Amino acid sequence: FNTAGKVTISGSYFAPPKNLVVTIGGTQCTLPSVSSDGTSIICSFSADVTVGDFRDPLPVTVVIDTIFTDTKSVFYYNRPNPTITAATSIKYDVPGLVTITGTYFASTNLIVKIGGGPCTGPVVNSDTELVCTFQSNVVVSDFKDSLVVSVSVDSVSGSAAVFKYIRPNPIISSATSLVYKTPGQVTISGTYFASDNLIVTIGGGACSSPIVNSGGNQLTCQFQADVVVLDFETTILAVFVSVDSFSSTNSVFSYTRPNPVIISSTSTVYGVPGTVTITGTYFDDDDLIVKIGNVECTSAVVSQTKDSITCSYPSNEPVDSYFKNPLSVYVSVKSIYTSSQPVFYYIRPLPVITECSPTIYATPSQVTITGNYFASDDVYVEIGGQECTAPISSANIITCGFSSDVPVDRAFSQKLSVFVSVDKDFNSTKSAFTYSRPIPVITSSTSTLFSVPGIISITGTYFDTKDLIVKIGGSSCVSANVNPDGTLLTCTYASDIHVVNYDLPLQVFVNVATNSDYAAVFYYTKPTPTILSASSTIYGQAGQVTVLGDQFVNDDLSIEIGGVNCTSPNIVTPQKLVCDFASTASYTRFADPLDVSVSIKSLYTATEPAFYYIRPSPIINACSSLYFNVPGQVTITGAYLASTNLAVTIGSEPCTNPIGSQDETTLTCLFEADALFKDYKTPLDVTVSVASKSTTSSLFYYIRPNPVIISATPTKYGVPGKVTIKGSVFSSEQLLVSIGGSTCAQPLASQDGTMITCDFASDVPDNREALPVSVSIESKYKSTKSVFLYVSPDKTCPIGVGNQVCSGHGTCNQQQFTCNCQQGWESSDCSIPNKGGVIPDPNINPNDTSSTIITPSGAIFDIG
């Protein structure tokens, strides 16, 4: 609407633009043009024909040659975007009606928003005005800022920032406190605070330089805290806040009670209870607590003018030893309002003398006086009327230099008076000083050789025989005597205190009466070590060696055996040491000793051929073989195979004439090869003994020979039977037997290896010659010999009674051609009944070599 443009009209029978007239809503649509097929017209329309409702169409009329015409309401305006020119205001957070003015308003699908929030129930008064209800809850950062008003009609919308809130009055909720008459910053909390023309007062007094936070809910300002109030507890001052003439007042500010102010305090003597008066301001009896230092000052009373307090103080809080530093006075009112000031000073007490350290008579020394209340920069001390110079004091100690020349009785038991003056005005005297008997002083000592008792001479001063005790290294030096001037004493010393280093002295202790002195002045005479013997180890096996001798000292001690270090040496006694030896030093013969060297500090050394290796047991690695029962030389290899007392056995049988090689790695001996053995796979024990050290290893194997075949039992051709092969060196291990090339099955060798039995099919043709018998063991040991013969084919078992084979009382063994008699029958042809009689022992004929046997059947046989 109101925007001229091209209009396209669709239809039919449109003629060229000659005499063509087109109107829309009665207004001509100019410059019409017709499509070539006469179905559309394009013309220019001013779009200024008004309508009551943009949803209503305008009539379109087409006239051709003034005669042919058609009219139809088909033209609709595109609805224009509504325009917004103004909006009325309401207070923030107070819902109300908002009137919005503009153009093109309509009720059709009307939506109104302010600041993005809905303005509900919109009513269009005219196309230029509408009203709606707004909740006023859209937050703004500044009430001077405009919110965007948007109006949408039939999804066609327009917007403009034209709505402003009416600023609300500020709301005051709380305020922080200040101490009365203590200027400071006050923080006021609430809402709707802003910096615009901001004015803040508290109790009518200005709170200057107000600053508002970004959220508008807090402001700070500077308050002099000088508005007078009558009561800090109950009076609350009004806080006034004005923003752009929008103001609010709320009584939320109260003062914090001021802390009491302490100005001065009276004094008491330290350790003497007394009354103290404290002056100041803001004192009060309400829950009053007074402390001096950390100790309560009791029975406190506040003056009517509130400017002084009196209280009772026990005067027992410690201070610096000089009594120059004040104690803090603490005042608390209501347990909240407190103050503390260092204003209390003690009055110094008189010094107290407890005791005095002694000095040695005639020996100027420093004296220490203990007691209390000594600390001062101005101290004076006398002992026995003689000044003790350069005194230095602390709280309970004074040190000063005393000449120690004030005479006393010979027993040194008289006490001298000690006088102490502090700050010239505080003085005390006490008899507290006594001399100490001079202690003996040790200067030097003569020496002895360790473990050799001798007389020692000790020089020094103040020696005396009264309760005399002398010790060297903690061991008593007895029979002590002192020369007349007390500068030399002699005593007998056992020299029995062991030292690890002869460069380190032993302490000499001398005690006279109750006085004693120590001095490390005694040295042993440095020894020269000697070696007597050394224990042995097995060659190649690490072990501990014990060396015996004398004057062994653990002072940079080094032990070598055969040039190899013997580590971790340890002195057991001066005559015995032990060390760890790797037993790797080379040797020529076990019978020859190795040198043992002992070195102390690389200066004091001894070397002796004292170490012998223990011969190790021989080691057997391998052994050569022989044929069983074929004597020969056996060679055994290994280590430590020496000829010394050499003995060798193989399978418990001696191997004679053993000879060991020079390098002890090989020996040879003669063996009869007659030791019995289980089988060729099981080795015999080889035992080698050298110098009573023996070793046994299972290493000797016999050489297995080929089997030896002697004979074979016969069978009858064509009649399978068991064959027994006799010979030697038979074994069942992988045993194969054949006769005439035919396998003799299930061969089994006897335990003594002299016989084989097997099952022969008797299927090799009989050519009246001995057949070869072949024996194979483990496929390696083989032998063949023609010893098998068939028996005569016409041979039969014995014919007995009734011309029957085996007399009809037995069966014929077709292989052996013998009778196997039935029970109750006997003899070769089973013809004799067995009546159960006992066959008597053979009767040996006298003077004859024959024997007579009578069978149960009565048959008589002469044998021989």
Disulfide bonds with the S-S distance in Angstrom:
Cys29-Cys43 2.06
Cys119-Cys132 1.97
Cys207-Cys221 1.99
Cys297-Cys311 2.08
Cys388-Cys400 2.07
Cys477-Cys491 2.02
Cys566-Cys579 2.09
Cys655-Cys669 2.03
Cys744-Cys758 2.02
Cys797-Cys812 1.85
Cys806-Cys819 1.91
Cys821-Cys830 2.03
